[in-house]
Amino acid sequence: MRVVFAGTPEPAVPSLEALLASRHEVVGVVTRPDAPAGRGRTLRPSPVKEVALREGLPVATPRHPRDDDFQQWLRSLTPDVCPVVAYGALVPRPVLDIPVHGWVNLHFSLLPAWRGAAPVQHALLHGDDVTGATTFLLEEGMDTGPVLGTMTEQVRPRDTAGDLLTRLAGAGAGLLVATLDALDDGTITPVAQPSEGISMAPKITVDDARIRWHEPAFAVNRRVRACTPAPGAWTMFRGARLKVAEATPVDAEVAVDGLDAGQLRVTKKQVFVGTGAGVVELGVVQPHGKKAVAAADWARGARIEEGEGLE
């Protein structure tokens, strides 16, 4: 089939590369416009655009898919199908109707669970043991279209959002190609999503990433993992922001008694923090404007006094 791929961030790249290696013909790529990045805030192409340019593919970067020029460009390529992975913009009905087989979205959850922009983060935040990926036909609603295929993935105890998304992006690329193969062969039937089990996964904000020390240790751990690497879990120490990349609940046999929520206790090699129920040990932290370091090294440099805490 003639394919026009839509995607933007790094997790979309494995799918584009898998399609390039498949029996289908990638005739164009749609991605978000170049965006400022880095300390210099210079404009940089998306990871998907970089791959497309390297492969010599036509690239469109419309400000919005409803733009007339973009619609004409897409029609000129006569696509059979438009696979989409984390493109980052809603596609209006006139554009959805252009490819023969529609737009096939690869979404990183088991729909109808975790519809929205941050399914992997919410799966971790809510303690899911199993997640996965779904291919479905894109509609104007938020991840509501009929399902074409699924795969499951076990959530590991130490998974961060970055870890889990990397695995899902790789395995999901195979699911996407298999879905297009089946569409081409006429061996797949879309199945409507069930009306039960719907949950939403809106974008994780910086405020969402602030650690709530009054929550139990397991919830603190989930929030830190869900917000790593982006936007980065954080707390306040001495009036400045401190990023936290690891906060592991302490085993019951480890005696760290008498810590209030947010209160620090420092030993030669470890840094503990009290929570609403239980204690966590900090791993890697990053003071504002500085590099990430082991928590014990940070604590020695900060000369933390007895009774100090995180907010």
C-alpha angles and dihedrals in degrees: 000000000000106000133197108190123210121197143115123190132059095270088063093057098079089056093051091048091048091051091049088055094045132088090262125094115237104209100171147357132225120200141153119280119272110282135203113263140169129024092302091052090222119166113264131182119244118261089252092052091051090056092045093052091047089054093046095243125155109256130202122194105182119180085226131004090234091068110122094226091055093048091052090048092051094048090050089061092054095214121197091204140359113215112198131196121179093329094161104223135078114252114222124226098257089056094043088058096055101083117066094234096032128231117319112205124203107208124185100232140060099264136255082035116085103006111183145047102318111038096146093050093049093047089058095040091055096043101247113180094201131030133156145162135284134201115207142158110269118241132176090263123085105275092321102129127118116281123248102176145348142198130189132224129191115235109230121219094246098037117136121200087258093053095048095043091052091055093045092048091054097044092038091058089064091049091052093051091046089051092052090047090054092047089052091049094045092236100122131080122197113237121206115244115252118256091229128071095037116157131168129230110194121184114289109245129206088253090054088055094059109110115243103212091189088068118090119271094257091055092049089052092050093050093050093049093044092053097045123134095003136063084355125230113258146178137182125261122178090344096306131099118259120192117217120203098174132031111164121188111244117241115253092246092060106091111223102145134172101030118144120214107292095006115138129222118185129197128176093275107013142057119205129190128196120232136186088278120010135350134277130206116223118229116177120007134176122208115213112282094005139093125272113266140172110281093239091056091048091050093051091051093046093048092219114209126220111276097022117132151177124260 
